Amino acid sequence: LAGVALIVWALPRLSRRCGVAPVSALWLGAANPLVLFHLVGGVHNDALMLGLMLAGLEFCLRAIDDCPDFDQRAWALLIFGAVLITLSSSVKIISLVSLGFVGMALARRWGGGLKPVLIVGGILGVVAVVTTLSVSYASGLGFGWVNTVGTATTVRSYLSLPTAIGIITGFGGVLLGLGDHTTALL
């Protein structure tokens, strides 16, 4: 629910930046059946990943777009947003891709070209590494969480409607003598 709350907080702000009506963004991005059934009904950790990533994007873009002089406030917003995006990647690694888009936006603001891209990439890379090391150390898990990155297909949450349908359909295939294709259906 915290992840969904972050999604609801970030979507209208991001939509205004992109020239999209905030109400439309909320309906399409937060009140759609996929979010309700998969993230809320399925108690799925993707909600936390999406919420942290979207909130991080908002803070980073606020630093890039809304601070005329890249001052201390802008740096604080940028680093905080990058930390949130990196935390989202601790839930699902794919969300780290959004940090690349932040880097391109900031490099463009700094004049474009290879040099700003490398500088911004270095800065955001350091923030991501320090955040990941800090979380790994503070949680006491070390890098044990790396082994769980590929386990998404092995967890079967019966609270998730799509998973429940896949399991029931797979069981139906067994009853019909077609074999157990539950994993393929999931």
GUKOL-47678 format. One record per residue (C-alpha): residue number from 1; x, y, z. Coordinates in Angstrom, 1 decimal. Layout:
// residues N
+-----+--------+--------+--------+
|  nr |     xx |     yy |     zz |
+-----+--------+--------+--------+
| NUM |      X |      Y |      Z |
...
+-----+--------+--------+--------+
***
This chain:
// residues 186
+-----+--------+--------+--------+
|  nr |     xx |     yy |     zz |
+-----+--------+--------+--------+
|   1 |    0.0 |    0.0 |    0.0 |
|   2 |    2.9 |    2.3 |    0.6 |
|   3 |    4.1 |    1.7 |   -2.9 |
|   4 |    0.6 |    2.5 |   -4.3 |
|   5 |    0.5 |    5.7 |   -2.2 |
|   6 |    3.8 |    6.7 |   -3.7 |
|   7 |    2.5 |    6.0 |   -7.2 |
|   8 |   -0.6 |    8.1 |   -6.5 |
|   9 |    1.6 |   10.9 |   -5.2 |
|  10 |    4.1 |   10.9 |   -8.1 |
|  11 |    1.9 |   10.3 |  -11.1 |
|  12 |    0.1 |   13.7 |  -11.2 |
|  13 |    3.4 |   15.6 |  -10.7 |
|  14 |    5.1 |   13.7 |  -13.5 |
|  15 |    2.1 |   14.0 |  -15.8 |
|  16 |    2.1 |   17.8 |  -15.3 |
|  17 |    5.8 |   17.8 |  -16.4 |
|  18 |    4.9 |   15.9 |  -19.5 |
|  19 |    1.9 |   18.0 |  -20.4 |
|  20 |   -0.6 |   15.3 |  -19.6 |
|  21 |   -3.8 |   15.9 |  -17.5 |
|  22 |   -3.1 |   14.6 |  -13.9 |
|  23 |   -6.6 |   13.1 |  -13.7 |
|  24 |   -6.0 |   11.0 |  -16.8 |
|  25 |   -2.6 |    9.9 |  -15.4 |
|  26 |   -4.2 |    8.8 |  -12.2 |
|  27 |   -6.9 |    6.9 |  -13.9 |
|  28 |   -4.6 |    5.2 |  -16.3 |
|  29 |   -1.7 |    4.7 |  -14.0 |
|  30 |   -3.1 |    4.1 |  -10.6 |
|  31 |   -6.8 |    3.2 |  -10.8 |
|  32 |   -6.6 |    0.7 |  -13.6 |
|  33 |   -7.5 |   -3.0 |  -13.1 |
|  34 |   -3.9 |   -4.1 |  -13.4 |
|  35 |   -2.8 |   -2.0 |  -10.4 |
|  36 |   -5.9 |   -3.0 |   -8.4 |
|  37 |   -5.7 |   -6.7 |   -9.1 |
|  38 |   -2.0 |   -7.3 |   -9.5 |
|  39 |   -0.4 |   -4.8 |   -7.1 |
|  40 |   -3.1 |   -4.3 |   -4.5 |
|  41 |   -5.0 |   -7.6 |   -4.7 |
|  42 |   -1.9 |   -9.7 |   -5.3 |
|  43 |    0.1 |   -7.9 |   -2.6 |
|  44 |    2.9 |   -7.6 |   -5.1 |
|  45 |    6.3 |   -6.1 |   -4.4 |
|  46 |    6.2 |   -4.4 |   -7.8 |
|  47 |    4.0 |   -1.7 |   -6.2 |
|  48 |    6.9 |   -0.7 |   -3.9 |
|  49 |    9.3 |   -0.8 |   -6.8 |
|  50 |    7.1 |    1.4 |   -9.0 |
|  51 |    6.3 |    3.8 |   -6.2 |
|  52 |    9.9 |    4.3 |   -5.3 |
|  53 |   11.0 |    4.6 |   -8.9 |
|  54 |    8.3 |    7.2 |   -9.8 |
|  55 |    8.9 |    9.2 |   -6.7 |
|  56 |   12.6 |    9.2 |   -7.4 |
|  57 |   12.0 |   10.3 |  -11.0 |
|  58 |    9.9 |   13.2 |   -9.7 |
|  59 |   12.6 |   14.4 |   -7.3 |
|  60 |   15.3 |   14.1 |   -9.9 |
|  61 |   13.3 |   15.9 |  -12.6 |
|  62 |   12.4 |   18.5 |  -10.0 |
|  63 |   16.1 |   19.1 |   -9.5 |
|  64 |   16.8 |   19.2 |  -13.3 |
|  65 |   13.8 |   21.3 |  -14.4 |
|  66 |   12.8 |   23.5 |  -11.5 |
|  67 |   16.1 |   24.8 |  -10.3 |
|  68 |   17.4 |   27.5 |  -12.6 |
|  69 |   20.8 |   27.5 |  -10.9 |
|  70 |   22.0 |   24.0 |  -10.1 |
|  71 |   22.5 |   24.9 |   -6.4 |
|  72 |   22.5 |   22.9 |   -3.2 |
|  73 |   18.8 |   22.4 |   -3.3 |
|  74 |   19.0 |   20.9 |   -6.8 |
|  75 |   21.9 |   18.6 |   -5.7 |
|  76 |   19.9 |   17.4 |   -2.6 |
|  77 |   16.8 |   16.7 |   -4.8 |
|  78 |   18.9 |   14.9 |   -7.4 |
|  79 |   20.7 |   12.7 |   -4.9 |
|  80 |   17.5 |   12.0 |   -2.9 |
|  81 |   15.7 |   11.0 |   -6.1 |
|  82 |   18.7 |    8.8 |   -7.3 |
|  83 |   18.7 |    7.1 |   -3.9 |
|  84 |   14.9 |    6.4 |   -4.2 |
|  85 |   15.4 |    4.9 |   -7.7 |
|  86 |   18.3 |    2.8 |   -6.4 |
|  87 |   16.2 |    1.6 |   -3.5 |
|  88 |   13.5 |    0.6 |   -6.1 |
|  89 |   16.1 |   -1.4 |   -7.9 |
|  90 |   16.7 |   -3.4 |   -4.7 |
|  91 |   13.1 |   -4.6 |   -5.1 |
|  92 |   13.4 |   -5.3 |   -8.9 |
|  93 |   16.7 |   -4.5 |  -10.7 |
|  94 |   15.0 |   -3.4 |  -13.9 |
|  95 |   13.9 |   -0.1 |  -12.4 |
|  96 |   17.5 |    1.0 |  -12.4 |
|  97 |   17.1 |    1.7 |  -16.1 |
|  98 |   15.1 |    4.9 |  -15.1 |
|  99 |   18.4 |    6.3 |  -13.6 |
| 100 |   19.8 |    6.3 |  -17.1 |
| 101 |   16.9 |    8.5 |  -18.3 |
| 102 |   17.6 |   10.9 |  -15.4 |
| 103 |   21.2 |   10.9 |  -16.4 |
| 104 |   20.4 |   11.8 |  -20.0 |
| 105 |   18.0 |   14.6 |  -18.9 |
| 106 |   20.7 |   16.1 |  -16.6 |
| 107 |   23.4 |   15.7 |  -19.3 |
| 108 |   21.2 |   17.5 |  -21.8 |
| 109 |   20.6 |   20.3 |  -19.3 |
| 110 |   24.4 |   20.6 |  -18.8 |
| 111 |   24.9 |   21.2 |  -22.6 |
| 112 |   24.8 |   17.7 |  -24.0 |
| 113 |   27.7 |   15.8 |  -25.5 |
| 114 |   29.9 |   13.0 |  -24.3 |
| 115 |   31.6 |   14.9 |  -21.4 |
| 116 |   28.4 |   15.7 |  -19.5 |
| 117 |   27.1 |   12.2 |  -20.1 |
| 118 |   30.2 |   10.7 |  -18.6 |
| 119 |   30.2 |   13.1 |  -15.6 |
| 120 |   26.5 |   12.6 |  -14.8 |
| 121 |   26.9 |    8.8 |  -15.3 |
| 122 |   29.8 |    8.8 |  -12.8 |
| 123 |   27.8 |   10.8 |  -10.3 |
| 124 |   24.7 |    8.7 |  -10.5 |
| 125 |   26.7 |    5.5 |  -10.6 |
| 126 |   28.5 |    6.5 |   -7.3 |
| 127 |   25.1 |    7.3 |   -5.7 |
| 128 |   23.7 |    3.9 |   -6.9 |
| 129 |   26.8 |    2.0 |   -5.6 |
| 130 |   26.9 |    3.7 |   -2.2 |
| 131 |   23.1 |    3.3 |   -1.8 |
| 132 |   23.3 |   -0.4 |   -2.7 |
| 133 |   26.3 |   -1.0 |   -0.4 |
| 134 |   24.6 |    0.9 |    2.4 |
| 135 |   21.4 |   -1.1 |    2.1 |
| 136 |   23.2 |   -4.4 |    1.9 |
| 137 |   25.2 |   -3.6 |    5.0 |
| 138 |   22.4 |   -2.0 |    7.0 |
| 139 |   20.0 |   -4.9 |    6.3 |
| 140 |   22.5 |   -7.5 |    7.5 |
| 141 |   21.9 |   -9.5 |    4.3 |
| 142 |   25.1 |   -8.5 |    2.6 |
| 143 |   24.7 |   -9.5 |   -1.1 |
| 144 |   22.6 |  -12.5 |   -0.3 |
| 145 |   19.7 |  -10.6 |   -1.9 |
| 146 |   21.4 |  -11.0 |   -5.3 |
| 147 |   20.5 |  -14.7 |   -5.3 |
| 148 |   16.8 |  -13.8 |   -5.0 |
| 149 |   16.7 |  -11.6 |   -8.1 |
| 150 |   15.8 |  -14.5 |  -10.4 |
| 151 |   13.2 |  -16.1 |   -8.2 |
| 152 |   10.2 |  -14.2 |   -9.5 |
| 153 |    9.0 |  -17.2 |  -11.5 |
| 154 |    9.3 |  -19.6 |   -8.5 |
| 155 |    7.0 |  -17.7 |   -6.1 |
| 156 |    3.4 |  -18.6 |   -6.5 |
| 157 |    1.2 |  -16.2 |   -4.6 |
| 158 |   -2.4 |  -17.4 |   -4.5 |
| 159 |   -3.5 |  -13.9 |   -3.7 |
| 160 |   -2.6 |  -12.7 |   -7.2 |
| 161 |   -5.5 |  -13.2 |   -9.6 |
| 162 |   -3.3 |  -13.9 |  -12.7 |
| 163 |   -1.3 |  -16.4 |  -10.7 |
| 164 |   -4.4 |  -18.1 |   -9.4 |
| 165 |   -5.9 |  -18.3 |  -12.9 |
| 166 |   -2.6 |  -19.8 |  -14.2 |
| 167 |   -2.6 |  -22.4 |  -11.5 |
| 168 |   -6.2 |  -23.4 |  -12.0 |
| 169 |   -5.7 |  -23.6 |  -15.8 |
| 170 |   -2.6 |  -25.7 |  -15.3 |
| 171 |   -4.5 |  -28.0 |  -13.0 |
| 172 |   -7.2 |  -28.2 |  -15.6 |
| 173 |   -4.6 |  -29.4 |  -18.2 |
| 174 |   -3.5 |  -32.2 |  -15.8 |
| 175 |   -7.2 |  -33.3 |  -15.3 |
| 176 |   -7.6 |  -33.4 |  -19.1 |
| 177 |   -4.5 |  -35.5 |  -19.5 |
| 178 |   -2.6 |  -32.7 |  -21.4 |
| 179 |    0.3 |  -32.7 |  -18.9 |
| 180 |    1.3 |  -30.1 |  -16.2 |
| 181 |    1.9 |  -26.9 |  -18.0 |
| 182 |    1.4 |  -24.6 |  -15.0 |
| 183 |    4.8 |  -23.1 |  -15.1 |
| 184 |    4.5 |  -22.2 |  -18.8 |
| 185 |    1.1 |  -20.7 |  -18.1 |
| 186 |    2.4 |  -18.6 |  -15.3 |
+-----+--------+--------+--------+
***
